[in-house]
Amino acid sequence: MTWYLTLIAAVAVERLVELVVSKRNLAWSLARGGTEYGFGHYPFMVVLHIGLLVACVLEPLLLDRPFIPALGWPMLTAVLAAQGLRWWCIGTLGPQWNTRVIVIPGASRVVAGPYRWLPHPNYVAVVIEGFALPLVHTAWLTATVFTVLNALLLRTRLRVENAALASLS
């Protein structure tokens, strides 16, 4: 269990790093006349992602979930792949990447890196991680609840982001 808690702590630290990058990129975008879209769902997204990490710790501890190697190791591989995809997205978008939906007037839509193949690869990473991270230690309730709530959130988020991106055309 100790190594799993270390994994969750590492993901939490990674999230904090993302927030630092996002805040820097937000300032960069706003300085260039960027406009935020869909702020109303953002607080729910923050709570949902914090809740994922908390539940990843609590469910295995409180419900005595075992580590099952045949499930845990593939899920750990999926979590690591999701992190790689996420940082590929961040690197590809550069200062345009943000945890918020910000559109900069005159900016063109990025179609390099993973965006060559998928319109929203960062959300693919979020979906994979949200399902796989709890399952590393058999927290199937957390994986299920997060996946359902995240699907509802992404329905709104994708609608907002697609409308914002359409404004670039």
C-alpha positions as CSV (number, residue, x, y, z in Angstrom):
1,M,0.0,0.0,0.0
2,T,2.9,2.4,0.7
3,W,4.0,2.4,-2.9
4,Y,0.4,3.1,-4.1
5,L,0.1,6.0,-1.7
6,T,3.4,7.3,-3.1
7,L,2.0,7.0,-6.6
8,I,-1.1,9.0,-5.6
9,A,1.2,11.6,-3.9
10,A,3.2,11.8,-7.1
11,V,0.1,12.3,-9.2
12,A,-1.0,15.1,-6.8
13,V,2.4,16.8,-7.1
14,E,2.1,16.5,-10.9
15,R,-1.3,18.2,-10.7
16,L,0.2,21.0,-8.7
17,V,2.9,21.4,-11.4
18,E,0.1,21.5,-14.0
19,L,-1.6,24.3,-12.1
20,V,1.6,26.3,-12.0
21,V,2.0,25.9,-15.7
22,S,-1.6,26.7,-16.3
23,K,-1.5,29.9,-14.2
24,R,1.6,31.1,-16.1
25,N,-0.1,30.3,-19.4
26,L,-3.3,32.0,-18.3
27,A,-1.3,35.2,-17.7
28,W,0.4,34.8,-21.1
29,S,-3.0,34.3,-22.8
30,L,-4.8,37.2,-21.0
31,A,-1.9,39.5,-21.9
32,R,-2.6,38.6,-25.6
33,G,-6.3,39.4,-25.2
34,G,-7.4,35.8,-24.4
35,T,-11.0,35.2,-23.4
36,E,-12.2,32.5,-21.0
37,Y,-15.1,30.3,-21.9
38,G,-17.2,28.1,-19.7
39,F,-15.9,29.2,-16.3
40,G,-19.1,27.8,-14.6
41,H,-18.0,24.2,-14.8
42,Y,-14.4,24.8,-13.8
43,P,-15.0,24.6,-10.0
44,F,-16.8,21.3,-10.4
45,M,-13.8,20.0,-12.4
46,V,-11.4,21.0,-9.7
47,V,-13.5,19.3,-7.0
48,L,-13.9,16.1,-9.1
49,H,-10.2,15.8,-9.7
50,I,-9.4,16.4,-6.0
51,G,-12.1,13.9,-5.1
52,L,-10.5,11.3,-7.4
53,L,-7.2,11.5,-5.6
54,V,-8.8,11.4,-2.1
55,A,-11.0,8.5,-3.1
56,C,-8.0,6.6,-4.5
57,V,-6.5,6.7,-1.1
58,L,-9.7,6.1,1.0
59,E,-11.3,3.3,-0.9
60,P,-8.3,0.8,-0.6
61,L,-7.8,1.8,3.0
62,L,-11.3,1.7,4.2
63,L,-12.7,-1.1,2.1
64,D,-9.5,-3.2,2.3
65,R,-9.0,-3.4,-1.4
66,P,-6.1,-5.7,-2.3
67,F,-3.4,-5.1,-4.9
68,I,-4.1,-7.7,-7.7
69,P,-1.0,-7.9,-9.9
70,A,-2.9,-9.0,-13.0
71,L,-5.0,-5.8,-12.7
72,G,-2.7,-3.4,-11.0
73,W,0.4,-3.6,-13.2
74,P,-1.5,-3.0,-16.5
75,M,-3.4,-0.2,-14.9
76,L,-0.2,1.4,-13.7
77,T,1.1,1.1,-17.3
78,A,-2.1,2.9,-18.5
79,V,-1.6,5.6,-15.8
80,L,2.0,6.2,-16.9
81,A,0.9,6.3,-20.6
82,A,-1.8,8.8,-19.8
83,Q,0.8,11.0,-18.1
84,G,3.0,10.8,-21.2
85,L,0.1,11.8,-23.4
86,R,-0.9,14.6,-21.1
87,W,2.6,16.1,-21.1
88,W,2.8,15.6,-24.9
89,C,-0.3,17.7,-25.1
90,I,1.1,20.4,-22.8
91,G,4.4,20.5,-24.7
92,T,2.6,20.7,-28.1
93,L,0.2,23.5,-27.1
94,G,3.0,25.4,-25.3
95,P,1.7,28.6,-23.7
96,Q,-1.7,28.0,-25.2
97,W,-2.2,24.9,-22.9
98,N,-4.4,25.6,-19.9
99,T,-6.7,23.9,-17.4
100,R,-9.3,26.6,-18.4
101,V,-10.8,27.2,-21.8
102,I,-9.0,30.3,-23.1
103,V,-9.1,31.5,-26.7
104,I,-6.6,34.1,-28.0
105,P,-7.8,36.3,-30.8
106,G,-6.0,35.5,-34.0
107,A,-4.5,32.3,-32.7
108,S,-4.6,29.4,-35.0
109,R,-5.8,25.9,-33.9
110,V,-2.9,23.6,-33.0
111,V,-2.9,20.5,-35.3
112,A,0.6,19.2,-34.4
113,G,1.6,16.4,-32.0
114,P,-1.3,14.3,-30.7
115,Y,-3.7,16.9,-32.1
116,R,-2.9,15.5,-35.6
117,W,-5.0,12.5,-34.8
118,L,-7.4,13.5,-32.0
119,P,-9.2,16.8,-31.5
120,H,-8.9,16.6,-27.6
121,P,-6.1,14.2,-26.7
122,N,-5.7,15.7,-23.2
123,Y,-9.2,14.4,-22.3
124,V,-8.3,11.0,-23.5
125,A,-5.5,11.1,-21.0
126,V,-7.9,12.2,-18.3
127,V,-10.3,9.4,-19.0
128,I,-7.6,6.8,-19.0
129,E,-6.1,8.1,-15.8
130,G,-9.4,8.5,-14.0
131,F,-10.3,4.9,-14.8
132,A,-6.8,3.3,-14.4
133,L,-5.4,5.1,-11.3
134,P,-8.0,3.7,-8.8
135,L,-7.8,0.3,-10.4
136,V,-4.1,0.1,-9.7
137,H,-5.2,-0.9,-6.2
138,T,-8.6,-2.3,-7.1
139,A,-10.6,0.8,-6.1
140,W,-13.4,-0.1,-8.6
141,L,-16.0,2.1,-6.9
142,T,-13.8,5.1,-7.3
143,A,-13.0,4.2,-10.9
144,T,-16.7,3.8,-11.7
145,V,-18.0,7.0,-9.9
146,F,-15.2,9.1,-11.4
147,T,-15.7,7.8,-14.9
148,V,-19.5,8.5,-14.8
149,L,-19.1,12.0,-13.3
150,N,-16.2,12.8,-15.6
151,A,-18.3,11.8,-18.6
152,L,-21.0,14.2,-17.5
153,L,-18.4,16.9,-17.0
154,L,-16.7,16.2,-20.4
155,R,-20.0,16.5,-22.2
156,T,-20.2,20.1,-21.0
157,R,-16.5,20.8,-21.3
158,L,-16.3,19.5,-24.9
159,R,-19.3,21.6,-25.9
160,V,-17.8,24.7,-24.4
161,E,-14.3,24.0,-25.8
162,N,-15.6,23.2,-29.3
163,A,-17.6,26.4,-29.4
164,A,-14.6,28.3,-28.2
165,L,-12.4,26.7,-30.8
166,A,-15.0,27.4,-33.5
167,S,-14.5,31.1,-32.7
168,L,-11.0,30.8,-34.1
169,S,-12.3,30.2,-37.6
